[in-house]
Each structure stands twice: as C-alpha cells, then as structure tokens.
Amino acid sequence: MFVLGLMGSPRTQGNTDLLLAAFLDGAQAQGAAVLTVDVPSRHIEPCRGCRFCEKEGFCIQQKDEMGEMNYLLRRADLVVLATPIFFYGPSAQMKALIDRSQALWARRYIMKLKDPKVNFRQGFLLAVGATTGKELFTGTSLIAKYFYDAVGARYEGFLGFREMEAPGAIARHPTALADARKKGEELTGGLSGRRRALFLCRENACRSQMAEAFLQYHGGEHFDVQSAGDRPAGEVNPLAVEAMAEKGIDLAFRRPRGMDAIEGGGRPLDLVVQVGCEQSCPVTPAGRVENWELEDPAERPLEFMRTTRDEIEKRVKLLIESAE
Ligand SMILES: Cc1cc2nc3c(=O)[nH]c(=O)nc-3n(C[C@H](O)[C@H](O)[C@H](O)COP(=O)(O)O)c2cc1C
C-alpha cells in the first residue's frame, strides 16, 4: 500500500511539514510505503486553460514535473494534501498542482476512462493557518473535495489547526501531531488487511500490467496489488493501453517497474502470479504461486492484445472468486 503526501508549504520544517510527517508516521506504522513530495521545490507550471487535455487526455506542457505527479497520484492508495492557508486557500504551488490535475479530470469525465484504483483510493487534507477565522478551512476543503474527485479518490475530510503562526508552533499544540498520526493510522488501517498480490512477467509492459489493473478494478478492496518485471520496459505497451481503454480502464501514467520497486519489502506476499514466465520469473515466495501460460502479446497485432486482455480478465475474476 502506497501513501503519497503532498507537502504544500514553501517553508520546510514549518507547521505543514511537521503535521504531514506525523500523519505519514501513522501510515507507516500500519505497514504502508510512504513518500513525501515537497511540492514548492518541484517544477510544476500553472494551468494555461488551453483545454488541450480535454481533447487529448494529457497536458500540452510536457517539460515540467506534472507527469511524475500523475504517475504518483495514480499509484497511490491514499493521497494527503497538506497545505498552509494562504488567503483562505492552499499555497499557490499546491494550487498549481491541483489545477493541473484537470488532465485526470478530463480522462475521467470526458473520455469516460476509469482509473483501476478509483473504487478504493482515499484522499485527506491537512491544513494550518495563523488566525481563528471561522471559515478558515472552508475554501480549501472544497478545493480538496473537487481535486480528489478529479484524481479518483474518496475525500475523507480534513484536520485543520488554527493559530499556528511561527514555524514549529504545531509541535506545541496539545493534540495536533497525535491527531494527525492517529488519522494516518486509521485511514491506512482500513486498507492494510488486504491480501498482497503480485503479478510478474518479463518486461511488466503488457500482461502483468493488465492483470494488475483488472485485479485492482474488480477486487481492489480485498487485494493490495502490484506488478513488476525482471527486465522492465521503458513504457507500458501502447497497444495494451489501447486495449484496456476499450474496456473503459485507464492505464495512462503507469510505468513498468522492476523487482526492486515492490513495496512492502519484508512483508510476505499472499499470492504471486507468474504470467508467461514460469522458467524465467524471479523466484518470489508467497502463500500461493500460480503460473499463467499466456503468450507474449508484444509485437503482435491489437487483435491478439484484445484476446490476451479478455483471457486475463477472465482469470482475474476466477482468482477473486476462489479467494472469497
Ligand atoms: C502569503 C501568506 C498568506 C497567509 N494567509 C493566511 C490567511 O488567510 N489566514 C490565516 O489564518 N493565516 C494565513 N497565513 C499564515 C500561515 O497560514 C501560517 O503561518 C501557517 O502556519 C504557515 O504554515 P507553514 O509553517 O507550514 O509554512 C498566511 C501566510 C502567508 C505567508
């Protein structure tokens, strides 16, 4: 399980930073892999409002780090926006990232594609401000709600702390850091009991990617799913992306990953499925190991990719049934 913390304050070691660290500590205590992105230090251009993404499904601006953010957002099981209140909203750096999620919004609502994790991904907001304003968090909470809708996450609410001015003031608050830690534990805890499943193939570009997406989409509440390959390709096969899009499932922004990227390191896997690589897959101990003899669809026409996709979906559904 992967938790992404987006730290929106330009002041490192400030209140936002400390609050997010406490939340992520709680998540880690539940066995989650966590990553903090220091948003202001990333190159993320503001949205130009050109509507390119509404036609093409990705942003015309390709030279900044939003592509990396989309990859991380899509990988996350839980996303945490953490921001100081600047003029009753999030920091400008955070708002730039939020506006750029319009490409994900377009994929969801214009192209009608479903992110495989949409049914169980969670989103949460942490916010701090200096004053006692009654509506201090209202605007930012609304922004978070619509951001999470765009990125395919269920908004789980927020923790907001008033009268936090000087850097580090939050550490002197009687409950703030403990509250954030507890929230991190609680939200992660809801998903941490899932069975851990891993699909393996050589390049992690077609078969294991499709299998991962189908198991996340059809059974993600019960399975914590990853995929990997021992020689990861440079990109997910475009024909696999196309074949999955025909089924309404979006593989955009996913990347082939090597064995070293498997999250949850020491924890045992419940299920490993070796897809077409019984002889060559890296040995991975698990409660149950299956071999699916499926020919490699790489370099084959789209029609063959479709047949492979349908066969994989059938097998994934059987997997879910047999695990119930
Ligand atoms: C540009 C700017 C605008 C701010 N606007 C507000 C505001 O509207 N309301 C408020 O209560 N605090 C406001 N603050 C105060 C910060 O929210 C507060 O100091 C917060 O603790 C900073 O978090 P950090 O330590 O993570 O940077 C503002 C601060 C700055 C620099």
The ligand as an SDF file (V2000), in Angstrom:
LIG
                    3D

 31 33  0  0  0  0  0  0  0  0999 V2000
    1.1420   34.7170    1.9420 C   0  0  0  0  0  0  0  0  0  0  0  0
    0.5470   34.2620    3.2230 C   0  0  0  0  0  0  0  0  0  0  0  0
   -0.8200   34.3060    3.3640 C   0  0  0  0  0  0  0  0  0  0  0  0
   -1.4190   33.8650    4.5400 C   0  0  0  0  0  0  0  0  0  0  0  0
   -2.7750   33.9000    4.6580 N   0  0  0  0  0  0  0  0  0  0  0  0
   -3.3620   33.4800    5.7930 C   0  0  0  0  0  0  0  0  0  0  0  0
   -4.7950   33.5210    5.9380 C   0  0  0  0  0  0  0  0  0  0  0  0
   -5.5240   33.9150    5.0500 O   0  0  0  0  0  0  0  0  0  0  0  0
   -5.3200   33.0960    7.1040 N   0  0  0  0  0  0  0  0  0  0  0  0
   -4.5530   32.6120    8.1210 C   0  0  0  0  0  0  0  0  0  0  0  0
   -5.0860   32.2500    9.1650 O   0  0  0  0  0  0  0  0  0  0  0  0
   -3.1900   32.5400    8.0060 N   0  0  0  0  0  0  0  0  0  0  0  0
   -2.5850   32.9690    6.8740 C   0  0  0  0  0  0  0  0  0  0  0  0
   -1.2040   32.8880    6.7550 N   0  0  0  0  0  0  0  0  0  0  0  0
   -0.4000   32.2970    7.8430 C   0  0  0  0  0  0  0  0  0  0  0  0
    0.0100   30.8410    7.5830 C   0  0  0  0  0  0  0  0  0  0  0  0
   -1.0840   30.0680    7.1850 O   0  0  0  0  0  0  0  0  0  0  0  0
    0.5970   30.2270    8.8690 C   0  0  0  0  0  0  0  0  0  0  0  0
    1.7270   30.9670    9.2930 O   0  0  0  0  0  0  0  0  0  0  0  0
    0.9880   28.7620    8.7250 C   0  0  0  0  0  0  0  0  0  0  0  0
    1.2930   28.2440    9.9930 O   0  0  0  0  0  0  0  0  0  0  0  0
    2.1810   28.5690    7.8240 C   0  0  0  0  0  0  0  0  0  0  0  0
    2.4310   27.2130    7.6910 O   0  0  0  0  0  0  0  0  0  0  0  0
    3.9250   26.6310    7.4670 P   0  0  0  0  0  0  0  0  0  0  0  0
    4.6360   26.7830    8.7780 O   0  0  0  0  0  0  0  0  0  0  0  0
    3.7400   25.2210    7.1010 O   0  0  0  0  0  0  0  0  0  0  0  0
    4.5160   27.4140    6.3600 O   0  0  0  0  0  0  0  0  0  0  0  0
   -0.5930   33.3700    5.6000 C   0  0  0  0  0  0  0  0  0  0  0  0
    0.7880   33.3330    5.4360 C   0  0  0  0  0  0  0  0  0  0  0  0
    1.3690   33.7750    4.2690 C   0  0  0  0  0  0  0  0  0  0  0  0
    2.8720   33.7260    4.1180 C   0  0  0  0  0  0  0  0  0  0  0  0
  1  2  1  0
  2  3  1  0
  2 30  2  0
  3  4  2  0
  4  5  1  0
  4 28  1  0
  5  6  2  0
  6  7  1  0
  6 13  1  0
  7  8  2  0
  7  9  1  0
  9 10  1  0
 10 11  2  0
 10 12  1  0
 12 13  2  0
 13 14  1  0
 14 15  1  0
 14 28  1  0
 15 16  1  0
 16 17  1  0
 16 18  1  0
 18 19  1  0
 18 20  1  0
 20 21  1  0
 20 22  1  0
 22 23  1  0
 23 24  1  0
 24 25  2  0
 24 26  1  0
 24 27  1  0
 28 29  2  0
 29 30  1  0
 30 31  1  0
M  END
$$$$
